[in-house]
Amino acid sequence: MSMTGRIHSFQSLGTIDGPGIRFVVFMQGCNLRCGCCHNPDTWALEGGSLHTPEDVVKRVVRFKEYFGQEGGITVSGGEPLLQADFVCELFRLCHEEGINTCLDTSGSILNEKVHALLDVTDRVLLDIKYTTDEDYRAHVGCGMAGPVAFLAELQKRGIPVTLRQVIIPTLNDNGENIARLKAIAAANSCVDKVELLPFRKICQVKYDKMGIPFAFGHLPEPTREAMAELNEQLHTKQEESPC
C-alpha cells in the first residue's frame, strides 16, 4: 500500500515559489508558530486531505509543458520537513518524469528522513526569518541554530539556495539585520539569491475566522519606499577600504 501525505492545497501555476513556473504543493502541519504566519490553517497536523505521491505526480505532469527549463514542482507548507518521507518519494517520482524539484522550508528539522529528501531536492527556498537567536525564540518558536545547521548541510551538498526573509516593521526592518543577512549569504556559496518579502496582513481574516489572535496584527506593513531602501542595501556591494 502506497504511503499518504496530508496536503492543505495545490496551486497549479505559481510564479513566486521558485524559478520559472511551478506547481506548488502546500503540505499540512507546522512545528513553528511564527508571529507573521499567513497560513494558520496549515498548522494542525491532522488537517488537510490525504494523497499518495503517485496522485500528486499525476497532477503535476499535466502542467509539465508550462514549466520550461526552469520550472517544476515546489513543496511548501506548513512545514514540508514534517512529512519528509512523503515529499522524498514525491520528488523521486518527479525526477523520473524529468521535473525539477524545489523545497520551501524553515530549515528547522534535520534528521535521516530529511537527509534522504535532500538527496532528491534540486533547490531550496530557505526562510531565514531573523538574524538573531533572541528574535527566533521570541517570534518563531525555535532557536536559530536549526536553520543555520540546515543551511550548512545545503552548503556541504552544493544545493542551490534562495534565502528569503519577511520584512516586519519594528523587528527586522533595519540595517543591522540586513548586514547580518548579507553576511550569512556571503558565507555560503550555495546561496545564489536573497529575497526580501514585505509583511502583509491580508491573512487577518483567517485568524478571525479561526477565532485565534494574529500575533503581529498590531504591526504596520512596510512601505514600498522602506522595502526599496532595504533591497538597495542588500544588493549593494561593500566597498573595499583603501590601503
MDAnalysis code that builds the backbone (N, CA, C; Angstrom):
import MDAnalysis as mda
import numpy as np

u = mda.Universe.empty(729, n_residues=243, atom_resindex=np.repeat(np.arange(243), 3), trajectory=True)
u.add_TopologyAttr("name", ["N", "CA", "C"] * 243)
u.add_TopologyAttr("resid", np.arange(1, 244))
u.add_TopologyAttr("resname", ["MET", "SER", "MET", "THR", "GLY", "ARG", "ILE", "HIS", "SER", "PHE", "GLN", "SER", "LEU", "GLY", "THR", "ILE", "ASP", "GLY", "PRO", "GLY", "ILE", "ARG", "PHE", "VAL", "VAL", "PHE", "MET", "GLN", "GLY", "CYS", "ASN", "LEU", "ARG", "CYS", "GLY", "CYS", "CYS", "HIS", "ASN", "PRO", "ASP", "THR", "TRP", "ALA", "LEU", "GLU", "GLY", "GLY", "SER", "LEU", "HIS", "THR", "PRO", "GLU", "ASP", "VAL", "VAL", "LYS", "ARG", "VAL", "VAL", "ARG", "PHE", "LYS", "GLU", "TYR", "PHE", "GLY", "GLN", "GLU", "GLY", "GLY", "ILE", "THR", "VAL", "SER", "GLY", "GLY", "GLU", "PRO", "LEU", "LEU", "GLN", "ALA", "ASP", "PHE", "VAL", "CYS", "GLU", "LEU", "PHE", "ARG", "LEU", "CYS", "HIS", "GLU", "GLU", "GLY", "ILE", "ASN", "THR", "CYS", "LEU", "ASP", "THR", "SER", "GLY", "SER", "ILE", "LEU", "ASN", "GLU", "LYS", "VAL", "HIS", "ALA", "LEU", "LEU", "ASP", "VAL", "THR", "ASP", "ARG", "VAL", "LEU", "LEU", "ASP", "ILE", "LYS", "TYR", "THR", "THR", "ASP", "GLU", "ASP", "TYR", "ARG", "ALA", "HIS", "VAL", "GLY", "CYS", "GLY", "MET", "ALA", "GLY", "PRO", "VAL", "ALA", "PHE", "LEU", "ALA", "GLU", "LEU", "GLN", "LYS", "ARG", "GLY", "ILE", "PRO", "VAL", "THR", "LEU", "ARG", "GLN", "VAL", "ILE", "ILE", "PRO", "THR", "LEU", "ASN", "ASP", "ASN", "GLY", "GLU", "ASN", "ILE", "ALA", "ARG", "LEU", "LYS", "ALA", "ILE", "ALA", "ALA", "ALA", "ASN", "SER", "CYS", "VAL", "ASP", "LYS", "VAL", "GLU", "LEU", "LEU", "PRO", "PHE", "ARG", "LYS", "ILE", "CYS", "GLN", "VAL", "LYS", "TYR", "ASP", "LYS", "MET", "GLY", "ILE", "PRO", "PHE", "ALA", "PHE", "GLY", "HIS", "LEU", "PRO", "GLU", "PRO", "THR", "ARG", "GLU", "ALA", "MET", "ALA", "GLU", "LEU", "ASN", "GLU", "GLN", "LEU", "HIS", "THR", "LYS", "GLN", "GLU", "GLU", "SER", "PRO", "CYS"])
u.atoms.positions = np.array([
    [0.841, -1.200, 0.000],
    [0.000, 0.000, 0.000],
    [0.874, 1.247, 0.000],
    [0.596, 2.189, -0.880],
    [1.400, 3.395, -1.001],
    [1.211, 4.294, 0.212],
    [2.254, 5.023, 0.553],
    [2.168, 5.974, 1.651],
    [1.256, 7.131, 1.260],
    [0.791, 7.846, 2.257],
    [-0.033, 9.028, 2.007],
    [0.542, 10.210, 2.783],
    [0.260, 11.397, 2.288],
    [0.665, 12.620, 2.956],
    [-0.529, 13.526, 3.128],
    [-0.474, 14.356, 4.147],
    [-1.554, 15.320, 4.378],
    [-1.216, 16.626, 3.682],
    [-2.084, 17.006, 2.745],
    [-1.856, 18.191, 1.924],
    [-2.962, 19.208, 2.164],
    [-2.554, 20.456, 2.344],
    [-3.519, 21.533, 2.568],
    [-4.167, 21.983, 1.266],
    [-3.336, 22.225, 0.241],
    [-3.878, 22.722, -1.025],
    [-2.819, 22.652, -2.127],
    [-3.284, 22.901, -3.352],
    [-2.414, 22.920, -4.531],
    [-2.552, 24.267, -5.240],
    [-1.464, 24.676, -5.899],
    [-1.518, 25.829, -6.801],
    [-0.888, 25.400, -8.113],
    [-1.655, 25.470, -9.183],
    [-1.205, 24.864, -10.432],
    [-0.125, 25.640, -11.164],
    [-0.148, 26.954, -11.160],
    [0.816, 27.738, -11.931],
    [1.361, 28.877, -11.083],
    [2.224, 28.536, -10.136],
    [2.807, 29.545, -9.259],
    [4.011, 30.217, -9.904],
    [4.195, 31.496, -9.610],
    [5.308, 32.249, -10.198],
    [6.217, 32.877, -9.145],
    [5.936, 32.687, -7.864],
    [6.752, 33.291, -6.817],
    [7.324, 32.241, -5.868],
    [7.253, 30.988, -6.264],
    [7.688, 29.899, -5.388],
    [8.848, 29.127, -5.993],
    [9.840, 29.876, -6.459],
    [10.996, 29.256, -7.091],
    [11.117, 29.684, -8.543],
    [12.165, 29.229, -9.220],
    [12.406, 29.647, -10.608],
    [11.298, 29.189, -11.560],
    [10.997, 30.030, -12.536],
    [10.052, 29.656, -13.585],
    [8.632, 29.462, -13.079],
    [7.871, 28.689, -13.831],
    [6.502, 28.357, -13.483],
    [6.508, 27.094, -12.630],
    [5.827, 27.105, -11.468],
    [5.884, 25.977, -10.555],
    [4.495, 25.447, -10.225],
    [4.401, 24.141, -10.083],
    [3.235, 23.515, -9.474],
    [3.553, 23.457, -7.984],
    [2.724, 24.100, -7.171],
    [3.039, 24.238, -5.746],
    [2.125, 23.351, -4.904],
    [2.749, 22.579, -4.026],
    [2.030, 21.708, -3.090],
    [2.230, 22.269, -1.685],
    [1.137, 22.628, -1.022],
    [1.210, 23.139, 0.337],
    [0.880, 22.008, 1.309],
    [1.892, 21.537, 2.028],
    [1.707, 20.447, 2.972],
    [0.996, 20.941, 4.231],
    [0.293, 20.029, 4.892],
    [-0.435, 20.350, 6.114],
    [0.449, 20.062, 7.334],
    [0.386, 20.946, 8.319],
    [1.104, 20.738, 9.563],
    [2.342, 21.609, 9.670],
    [2.530, 22.237, 10.835],
    [3.721, 23.055, 11.064],
    [4.156, 22.935, 12.518],
    [5.456, 22.852, 12.728],
    [6.021, 22.756, 14.069],
    [6.346, 24.106, 14.677],
    [6.201, 25.183, 13.892],
    [6.521, 26.523, 14.368],
    [5.256, 27.364, 14.502],
    [5.390, 28.489, 15.188],
    [4.287, 29.432, 15.347],
    [4.811, 30.846, 15.140],
    [5.100, 31.157, 13.884],
    [5.654, 32.464, 13.541],
    [4.601, 33.556, 13.709],
    [5.010, 34.651, 14.311],
    [4.068, 35.735, 14.541],
    [3.504, 36.330, 13.271],
    [4.230, 36.194, 12.149],
    [3.792, 36.781, 10.881],
    [3.123, 35.763, 9.965],
    [2.842, 34.558, 10.453],
    [2.352, 33.481, 9.595],
    [1.089, 33.865, 8.831],
    [1.095, 33.606, 7.526],
    [-0.055, 33.906, 6.673],
    [-1.030, 32.746, 6.589],
    [-0.614, 31.568, 7.044],
    [-1.445, 30.386, 6.843],
    [-1.666, 29.593, 8.136],
    [-2.350, 30.175, 9.115],
    [-2.609, 29.436, 10.356],
    [-3.455, 28.191, 10.131],
    [-4.153, 28.150, 9.010],
    [-4.976, 26.986, 8.688],
    [-4.131, 25.777, 8.282],
    [-2.804, 25.966, 8.150],
    [-1.931, 24.832, 7.842],
    [-1.256, 24.266, 9.093],
    [-1.490, 24.860, 10.256],
    [-0.763, 24.448, 11.468],
    [-1.095, 23.028, 11.917],
    [-2.381, 22.708, 11.988],
    [-2.810, 21.439, 12.585],
    [-2.278, 20.242, 11.803],
    [-1.652, 19.313, 12.503],
    [-1.068, 18.134, 11.861],
    [-2.134, 17.198, 11.297],
    [-3.322, 17.223, 11.894],
    [-4.368, 16.289, 11.475],
    [-5.292, 16.878, 10.402],
    [-5.001, 18.081, 9.937],
    [-5.865, 18.704, 8.934],
    [-5.541, 18.256, 7.519],
    [-6.058, 19.007, 6.557],
    [-5.785, 18.711, 5.154],
    [-6.477, 17.478, 4.644],
    [-6.047, 17.030, 3.463],
    [-6.610, 15.834, 2.856],
    [-5.477, 14.885, 2.478],
    [-5.782, 13.590, 2.456],
    [-4.770, 12.572, 2.195],
    [-4.576, 12.340, 0.700],
    [-3.304, 12.253, 0.288],
    [-2.955, 11.984, -1.105],
    [-1.743, 11.071, -1.134],
    [-1.624, 10.283, -2.189],
    [-0.421, 9.480, -2.394],
    [0.552, 10.279, -3.264],
    [1.849, 9.957, -3.218],
    [2.797, 10.623, -4.119],
    [2.425, 10.440, -5.581],
    [1.930, 9.251, -5.919],
    [1.545, 8.973, -7.309],
    [0.414, 9.886, -7.758],
    [-0.541, 10.123, -6.867],
    [-1.663, 11.001, -7.184],
    [-1.173, 12.417, -7.473],
    [-0.238, 12.899, -6.646],
    [0.271, 14.259, -6.823],
    [1.058, 14.376, -8.121],
    [1.887, 13.387, -8.415],
    [2.684, 13.424, -9.646],
    [1.776, 13.489, -10.873],
    [0.681, 12.742, -10.857],
    [-0.260, 12.795, -11.981],
    [-0.786, 14.217, -12.187],
    [-1.016, 14.922, -11.088],
    [-1.466, 16.314, -11.193],
    [-0.368, 17.203, -11.782],
    [0.865, 16.991, -11.310],
    [1.983, 17.822, -11.739],
    [2.272, 17.642, -13.223],
    [2.262, 16.413, -13.687],
    [2.612, 16.109, -15.075],
    [1.701, 16.842, -16.060],
    [0.466, 17.072, -15.677],
    [-0.478, 17.784, -16.560],
    [0.033, 19.176, -16.940],
    [0.868, 19.751, -16.073],
    [1.328, 21.123, -16.298],
    [2.779, 21.180, -16.750],
    [3.372, 20.037, -17.044],
    [4.792, 19.963, -17.372],
    [5.158, 20.840, -18.561],
    [4.275, 20.939, -19.534],
    [4.577, 21.716, -20.738],
    [4.750, 23.202, -20.443],
    [4.242, 23.665, -19.281],
    [4.360, 25.077, -18.928],
    [5.654, 25.382, -18.164],
    [6.354, 24.359, -17.694],
    [7.500, 24.571, -16.811],
    [8.714, 25.139, -17.528],
    [8.904, 24.780, -18.792],
    [10.100, 25.218, -19.493],
    [11.351, 24.622, -18.864],
    [12.479, 25.294, -19.009],
    [13.746, 24.779, -18.493],
    [13.924, 25.052, -17.008],
    [13.244, 26.080, -16.473],
    [13.481, 26.475, -15.087],
    [12.401, 26.008, -14.121],
    [11.187, 25.781, -14.599],
    [10.069, 25.479, -13.712],
    [10.072, 24.058, -13.194],
    [9.012, 23.737, -12.450],
    [8.890, 22.402, -11.875],
    [7.924, 22.382, -10.713],
    [8.209, 21.554, -9.728],
    [7.357, 21.436, -8.554],
    [8.030, 22.091, -7.353],
    [7.249, 22.795, -6.548],
    [7.708, 23.321, -5.263],
    [6.803, 22.771, -4.180],
    [7.403, 22.210, -3.131],
    [6.626, 21.756, -1.980],
    [6.869, 22.720, -0.836],
    [5.766, 23.293, -0.336],
    [5.814, 24.303, 0.705],
    [4.934, 23.848, 1.868],
    [4.445, 24.779, 2.656],
    [3.627, 24.383, 3.810],
    [2.815, 25.525, 4.350],
    [2.513, 25.351, 5.662],
    [3.035, 24.402, 6.633],
    [4.536, 24.213, 6.574],
    [4.981, 23.090, 7.094],
    [6.391, 22.725, 7.054],
    [6.543, 21.343, 6.436],
    [7.042, 21.296, 5.182],
    [7.153, 20.012, 4.485],
    [8.109, 19.026, 5.140],
    [9.061, 19.510, 5.947],
    [10.008, 18.593, 6.585],
    [9.337, 17.680, 7.604],
    [8.140, 18.033, 8.055],
    [7.397, 17.160, 8.969],
    [6.917, 15.898, 8.262],
    [6.833, 15.945, 6.945],
    [6.417, 14.788, 6.149],
    [7.491, 14.488, 5.108],
    [8.737, 14.473, 5.583],
    [9.883, 14.351, 4.691],
    [9.875, 13.068, 3.872],
    [9.419, 11.958, 4.471],
    [9.411, 10.698, 3.720],
    [8.443, 10.765, 2.548],
    [7.288, 11.397, 2.744],
    [6.314, 11.561, 1.661],
    [6.876, 12.463, 0.562],
    [7.438, 13.601, 0.958],
    [7.982, 14.536, -0.030],
    [9.157, 13.911, -0.775],
    [9.948, 13.103, -0.080],
    [11.068, 12.405, -0.710],
    [10.575, 11.505, -1.842],
    [9.552, 10.726, -1.574],
    [9.007, 9.838, -2.602],
    [8.386, 10.646, -3.733],
    [7.715, 11.730, -3.399],
    [7.131, 12.597, -4.423],
    [8.224, 13.167, -5.324],
    [9.296, 13.663, -4.737],
    [10.389, 14.228, -5.529],
    [11.078, 13.151, -6.371],
    [11.218, 11.943, -5.822],
    [11.831, 10.857, -6.578],
    [11.023, 10.559, -7.837],
    [9.704, 10.512, -7.698],
    [8.835, 10.260, -8.836],
    [8.871, 11.416, -9.834],
    [8.985, 12.631, -9.319],
    [9.082, 13.789, -10.207],
    [10.368, 13.734, -11.029],
    [11.457, 13.324, -10.407],
    [12.717, 13.183, -11.149],
    [12.587, 12.154, -12.265],
    [11.833, 11.083, -12.006],
    [11.608, 10.085, -13.051],
    [10.882, 10.682, -14.249],
    [10.104, 11.732, -13.998],
    [9.368, 12.412, -15.069],
    [10.152, 13.600, -15.619],
    [11.392, 13.796, -15.139],
    [12.206, 14.907, -15.627],
    [11.753, 16.258, -15.108],
    [11.156, 16.279, -13.913],
    [10.609, 17.508, -13.331],
    [11.515, 18.005, -12.213],
    [11.900, 19.262, -12.297],
    [12.745, 19.913, -11.298],
    [12.022, 20.015, -9.956],
    [12.762, 19.811, -8.851],
    [12.160, 19.810, -7.519],
    [12.708, 20.936, -6.660],
    [11.815, 21.602, -5.937],
    [12.186, 22.726, -5.081],
    [11.474, 22.583, -3.735],
    [12.207, 22.817, -2.657],
    [11.689, 22.667, -1.303],
    [11.650, 24.033, -0.629],
    [10.486, 24.442, -0.151],
    [10.297, 25.715, 0.549],
    [10.147, 25.409, 2.029],
    [11.124, 25.814, 2.858],
    [11.162, 25.346, 4.230],
    [11.769, 26.361, 5.197],
    [11.496, 26.154, 6.483],
    [12.111, 26.945, 7.538],
    [13.469, 26.378, 7.929],
    [13.745, 25.140, 7.509],
    [15.015, 24.511, 7.849],
    [15.176, 24.198, 9.324],
    [14.066, 23.983, 10.014],
    [14.118, 23.782, 11.473],
    [14.250, 22.319, 11.876],
    [14.270, 21.402, 10.897],
    [14.371, 19.964, 11.174],
    [15.473, 19.372, 10.307],
    [16.326, 18.557, 10.912],
    [17.376, 17.888, 10.147],
    [17.604, 16.508, 10.760],
    [17.061, 15.491, 10.078],
    [17.195, 14.115, 10.546],
    [17.421, 13.200, 9.342],
    [17.401, 11.887, 9.565],
    [17.691, 10.956, 8.473],
    [16.702, 11.076, 7.326],
    [15.418, 11.269, 7.657],
    [14.414, 11.404, 6.604],
    [14.642, 12.674, 5.785],
    [15.061, 13.738, 6.460],
    [15.336, 14.987, 5.749],
    [16.576, 14.836, 4.874],
    [17.590, 14.128, 5.363],
    [18.782, 13.876, 4.545],
    [18.403, 13.137, 3.257],
    [17.519, 12.149, 3.375],
    [17.069, 11.409, 2.189],
    [16.318, 12.322, 1.236],
    [15.510, 13.223, 1.777],
    [14.771, 14.175, 0.951],
    [15.729, 15.092, 0.194],
    [16.773, 15.553, 0.852],
    [17.725, 16.449, 0.199],
    [18.455, 15.762, -0.945],
    [18.538, 14.443, -0.895],
    [19.166, 13.697, -1.989],
    [18.437, 13.890, -3.312],
    [17.143, 14.208, -3.256],
    [16.343, 14.361, -4.475],
    [15.783, 15.781, -4.614],
    [16.428, 16.737, -3.947],
    [15.997, 18.132, -3.986],
    [16.953, 18.950, -4.846],
    [16.407, 19.663, -5.845],
    [17.238, 20.442, -6.763],
    [17.519, 21.853, -6.273],
    [16.579, 22.429, -5.536],
    [16.757, 23.792, -4.991],
    [15.985, 23.913, -3.694],
    [16.481, 24.789, -2.815],
    [15.784, 25.065, -1.561],
    [15.501, 26.555, -1.436],
    [14.259, 26.878, -1.088],
    [13.886, 28.224, -0.667],
    [13.917, 28.195, 0.856],
    [14.909, 28.839, 1.456],
    [15.114, 28.752, 2.899],
    [14.745, 30.059, 3.579],
    [13.785, 29.990, 4.495],
    [13.388, 31.166, 5.258],
    [14.373, 31.392, 6.399],
    [15.116, 32.480, 6.313],
    [15.895, 32.943, 7.460],
    [15.078, 34.077, 8.061],
    [14.255, 33.723, 9.019],
    [13.212, 34.634, 9.483],
    [13.759, 35.845, 10.233],
    [14.823, 35.629, 10.980],
    [15.519, 36.696, 11.698],
    [17.005, 36.366, 11.668],
    [17.813, 37.271, 12.180],
    [19.256, 37.016, 12.171],
    [19.841, 36.996, 13.582],
    [18.991, 36.864, 14.603],
    [19.473, 36.671, 15.969],
    [18.681, 35.540, 16.611],
    [19.331, 34.806, 17.487],
    [18.671, 33.716, 18.192],
    [17.552, 34.245, 19.085],
    [17.760, 35.417, 19.655],
    [16.748, 36.013, 20.535],
    [15.437, 36.240, 19.791],
    [15.518, 36.794, 18.596],
    [14.297, 37.041, 17.815],
    [13.647, 35.736, 17.383],
    [14.461, 34.753, 17.015],
    [13.906, 33.447, 16.648],
    [13.090, 32.875, 17.803],
    [13.658, 32.891, 18.991],
    [12.977, 32.289, 20.144],
    [11.735, 33.071, 20.553],
    [11.763, 34.371, 20.342],
    [10.629, 35.211, 20.729],
    [9.474, 35.154, 19.732],
    [9.783, 35.008, 18.445],
    [8.751, 35.183, 17.419],
    [8.534, 33.995, 16.485],
    [9.311, 32.910, 16.667],
    [9.200, 31.759, 15.770],
    [8.820, 30.486, 16.509],
    [9.485, 30.256, 17.636],
    [9.205, 29.026, 18.378],
    [10.330, 28.022, 18.311],
    [11.489, 28.467, 17.804],
    [12.693, 27.628, 17.791],
    [13.889, 28.549, 17.864],
    [15.066, 27.973, 18.081],
    [16.278, 28.770, 18.058],
    [16.792, 28.911, 16.638],
    [17.824, 29.729, 16.468],
    [18.382, 29.962, 15.140],
    [19.345, 28.860, 14.729],
    [19.798, 28.048, 15.690],
    [20.797, 27.018, 15.389],
    [20.296, 26.012, 14.368],
    [18.997, 25.659, 14.403],
    [18.438, 24.689, 13.466],
    [18.555, 25.133, 12.013],
    [18.021, 26.307, 11.664],
    [18.147, 26.791, 10.290],
    [19.596, 26.973, 9.847],
    [20.469, 27.398, 10.769],
    [21.884, 27.571, 10.427],
    [22.513, 26.218, 10.092],
    [22.197, 25.185, 10.883],
    [22.715, 23.840, 10.615],
    [22.167, 23.301, 9.295],
    [20.902, 23.608, 9.009],
    [20.281, 23.170, 7.751],
    [21.002, 23.811, 6.568],
    [21.283, 25.108, 6.682],
    [21.996, 25.805, 5.611],
    [23.401, 25.225, 5.433],
    [24.037, 24.868, 6.541],
    [25.368, 24.266, 6.452],
    [25.320, 22.947, 5.685],
    [24.250, 22.175, 5.872],
    [24.098, 20.919, 5.142],
    [23.880, 21.180, 3.653],
    [23.118, 22.219, 3.327],
    [22.911, 22.573, 1.922],
    [24.229, 23.014, 1.289],
    [25.011, 23.759, 2.057],
    [26.328, 24.188, 1.569],
    [27.218, 22.979, 1.309],
    [27.211, 22.026, 2.222],
    [28.012, 20.806, 2.081],
    [27.629, 20.039, 0.822],
    [26.325, 20.014, 0.528],
    [25.834, 19.256, -0.625],
    [25.900, 20.057, -1.928],
    [26.072, 21.360, -1.819],
    [26.094, 22.190, -3.022],
    [24.727, 22.371, -3.655],
    [23.664, 22.318, -2.842],
    [22.306, 22.523, -3.346],
    [22.043, 24.019, -3.475],
    [21.636, 24.514, -4.639],
    [21.345, 25.941, -4.797],
    [20.261, 26.415, -3.822],
    [20.477, 27.594, -3.238],
    [19.587, 28.102, -2.202],
    [19.166, 29.534, -2.497],
    [17.876, 29.782, -2.326],
    [17.353, 31.143, -2.280],
    [17.009, 31.444, -0.831],
    [17.696, 32.427, -0.237],
    [17.342, 32.852, 1.117],
    [16.186, 33.836, 1.038],
    [15.227, 33.665, 1.952],
    [14.074, 34.562, 1.982],
    [13.860, 35.097, 3.393],
    [13.423, 36.342, 3.464],
    [13.084, 36.905, 4.769],
    [11.919, 37.878, 4.615],
    [10.912, 37.707, 5.475],
    [9.790, 38.638, 5.525],
    [10.218, 39.838, 6.360],
    [10.069, 41.021, 5.794],
    [10.455, 42.237, 6.498],
    [9.276, 42.761, 7.323],
    [9.496, 42.823, 8.638],
    [8.441, 43.187, 9.588],
    [8.850, 44.458, 10.323],
    [8.132, 45.565, 10.102],
    [8.473, 46.819, 10.760],
    [8.574, 46.672, 12.279],
    [9.602, 47.304, 12.831],
    [9.966, 47.336, 14.259],
    [10.745, 46.097, 14.688],
    [10.809, 45.048, 13.846],
    [11.510, 43.828, 14.242],
    [12.783, 43.578, 13.432],
    [12.687, 43.606, 12.112],
    [13.878, 43.322, 11.311],
    [14.047, 44.272, 10.124],
    [13.356, 45.406, 10.175],
    [13.444, 46.375, 9.072],
    [14.548, 47.396, 9.348],
    [15.749, 46.907, 9.583],
    [16.840, 47.800, 9.930],
    [18.138, 47.347, 9.273],
    [19.085, 48.272, 9.200],
    [20.338, 47.999, 8.526],
    [21.164, 46.914, 9.175],
    [21.091, 46.818, 10.498],
    [21.868, 45.793, 11.193],
    [21.418, 44.397, 10.790],
    [20.114, 44.198, 10.688],
    [19.589, 42.895, 10.275],
    [20.006, 42.564, 8.846],
    [19.894, 43.552, 7.957],
    [20.258, 43.313, 6.562],
    [21.740, 42.990, 6.445],
    [22.574, 43.645, 7.234],
    [24.009, 43.374, 7.196],
    [24.295, 41.937, 7.647],
    [23.586, 41.490, 8.681],
    [23.782, 40.114, 9.152],
    [23.282, 39.113, 8.122],
    [22.170, 39.427, 7.457],
    [21.638, 38.544, 6.425],
    [22.613, 38.440, 5.254],
    [23.201, 39.572, 4.872],
    [24.195, 39.569, 3.796],
    [25.406, 38.717, 4.184],
    [25.788, 38.785, 5.443],
    [26.939, 38.013, 5.912],
    [26.658, 36.514, 5.847],
    [25.428, 36.131, 6.203],
    [25.039, 34.716, 6.123],
    [25.108, 34.231, 4.683],
    [24.585, 35.034, 3.773],
    [24.605, 34.664, 2.353],
    [26.036, 34.582, 1.833],
    [26.863, 35.558, 2.214],
    [28.236, 35.603, 1.713],
    [29.068, 34.424, 2.209],
    [28.715, 33.898, 3.384],
    [29.468, 32.796, 3.974],
    [29.097, 31.438, 3.382],
    [28.062, 31.413, 2.545],
    [27.582, 30.161, 1.966],
    [27.445, 30.323, 0.458],
    [28.385, 29.753, -0.274],
    [28.405, 29.928, -1.726],
    [27.221, 29.282, -2.420],
    [26.511, 28.389, -1.720],
    [25.326, 27.772, -2.323],
    [24.181, 28.769, -2.475],
    [24.237, 29.864, -1.734],
    [23.188, 30.895, -1.815],
    [23.423, 31.738, -3.062],
    [22.524, 31.645, -4.023],
    [22.677, 32.424, -5.249],
    [21.619, 33.512, -5.405],
    [20.732, 33.621, -4.396],
    [19.716, 34.663, -4.453],
    [19.196, 34.938, -3.043],
    [18.913, 36.213, -2.756],
    [18.319, 36.602, -1.479],
    [17.111, 37.478, -1.781],
    [15.977, 37.146, -1.181],
    [14.737, 37.887, -1.421],
    [14.183, 38.446, -0.120],
    [13.808, 39.717, -0.146],
    [13.101, 40.344, 0.963],
    [11.631, 40.450, 0.598],
    [10.767, 39.930, 1.451],
    [9.334, 39.922, 1.191],
    [8.628, 40.840, 2.188],
    [7.737, 41.710, 1.738],
    [7.063, 42.617, 2.665],
    [6.012, 41.912, 3.523],
    [6.005, 42.208, 4.814],
    [4.980, 41.714, 5.725],
    [3.619, 42.256, 5.293],
    [2.633, 41.367, 5.204],
    [1.280, 41.752, 4.824],
    [0.276, 41.187, 5.818],
    [-0.855, 41.887, 5.955],
    [-1.857, 41.488, 6.949],
    [-3.177, 41.025, 6.341],
    [-3.152, 40.602, 5.075],
    [-4.375, 40.121, 4.435],
    [-4.858, 38.820, 5.069],
    [-3.962, 38.185, 5.833],
    [-4.318, 36.923, 6.495],
    [-5.162, 37.131, 7.744],
    [-5.377, 38.383, 8.135],
    [-6.151, 38.663, 9.348],
    [-7.516, 37.972, 9.319],
    [-8.114, 37.889, 8.132],
    [-9.435, 37.271, 8.023],
    [-9.394, 35.793, 8.409],
    [-8.265, 35.118, 8.132],
    [-8.138, 33.709, 8.508],
    [-8.119, 33.558, 10.028],
    [-7.355, 34.425, 10.685],
    [-7.288, 34.373, 12.144],
    [-8.657, 34.654, 12.761],
    [-9.337, 35.647, 12.209],
    [-10.667, 35.991, 12.721],
    [-11.635, 34.821, 12.558],
    [-11.585, 34.184, 11.395],
    [-12.479, 33.054, 11.130],
    [-12.188, 31.889, 12.062],
    [-10.894, 31.686, 12.381],
    [-10.495, 30.591, 13.258],
    [-10.643, 30.942, 14.738],
    [-10.891, 32.214, 15.013],
    [-11.076, 32.638, 16.392],
    [-9.802, 32.642, 17.211],
    [-8.675, 32.910, 16.556],
    [-7.401, 32.977, 17.258],
    [-6.742, 34.324, 16.982],
    [-5.907, 34.814, 17.902],
    [-5.285, 36.127, 17.704],
    [-4.166, 36.076, 16.670],
    [-4.028, 37.143, 15.914],
    [-2.929, 37.326, 14.972],
    [-1.850, 38.100, 15.716],
    [-0.776, 37.417, 16.077],
    [0.243, 37.995, 16.958],
    [0.804, 39.321, 16.458],
    [0.939, 39.458, 15.141],
    [1.512, 40.674, 14.581],
    [0.458, 41.576, 13.951],
    [-0.796, 41.369, 14.321],
    [-1.872, 42.165, 13.740],
    [-1.769, 43.647, 14.046],
    [-1.060, 43.994, 15.106],
    [-0.929, 45.400, 15.508],
    [0.217, 46.113, 14.812],
    [1.053, 45.359, 14.107],
    [2.220, 45.955, 13.466],
    [1.864, 46.499, 12.082],
    [2.550, 47.566, 11.649],
    [2.278, 48.127, 10.314],
    [2.941, 47.311, 9.223],
    [2.440, 47.449, 8.004],
    [3.101, 46.858, 6.852],
    [4.218, 47.800, 6.408],
    [5.301, 47.263, 5.861],
    [6.373, 48.138, 5.395],
    [5.948, 48.913, 4.153],
    [6.435, 50.122, 4.030],
    [6.113, 50.919, 2.850],
    [6.961, 50.461, 1.667],
    [6.522, 50.821, 0.493],
    [7.280, 50.484, -0.712],
    [8.657, 51.138, -0.673],
    [8.709, 52.365, -0.140],
    [9.975, 53.087, -0.063],
    [10.946, 52.396, 0.901],
    [10.409, 51.915, 2.024],
    [11.256, 51.224, 3.001],
    [11.816, 49.932, 2.415],
    [10.981, 49.185, 1.681],
    [11.447, 47.942, 1.063],
    [12.521, 48.233, 0.017],
    [12.337, 49.308, -0.737],
    [13.315, 49.671, -1.766],
    [14.653, 50.013, -1.128],
    [14.606, 50.711, -0.005],
    [15.839, 51.095, 0.688],
    [16.581, 49.872, 1.225],
    [15.834, 48.943, 1.819],
    [16.460, 47.734, 2.360],
    [17.015, 46.862, 1.234],
    [16.288, 46.771, 0.132],
    [16.782, 45.995, -1.006],
    [18.040, 46.613, -1.601],
    [18.094, 47.943, -1.609],
    [19.298, 48.609, -2.111],
    [20.495, 48.270, -1.231],
    [20.279, 48.290, 0.091],
    [21.365, 47.934, 1.000],
    [21.776, 46.466, 0.817],
    [20.782, 45.599, 0.619],
    [21.053, 44.178, 0.460],
    [21.912, 43.899, -0.762],
    [21.645, 44.595, -1.842],
    [22.305, 44.284, -3.108],
    [23.475, 45.210, -3.441],
    [23.810, 46.122, -2.525],
    [24.969, 46.985, -2.727],
    [26.210, 46.309, -2.188],
    [27.214, 46.177, -3.035],
    [28.448, 45.558, -2.607],
    [29.229, 46.508, -1.715],
    [29.802, 45.954, -0.659],
    [30.584, 46.772, 0.263],
    [31.890, 47.187, -0.385],
    [32.166, 48.488, -0.320],
    [33.389, 48.991, -0.916],
    [34.585, 48.599, -0.064],
    [35.667, 48.211, -0.728],
    [36.875, 47.856, -0.007],
    [37.566, 49.101, 0.542],
    [38.090, 48.973, 1.732],
    [38.801, 50.099, 2.354],
    [40.127, 50.310, 1.634],
    [40.513, 51.599, 1.433],
    [41.792, 51.881, 0.756],
    [42.966, 51.434, 1.600],
    [44.033, 51.018, 0.956],
    [45.229, 50.559, 1.680],
    [45.909, 51.730, 2.368],
])
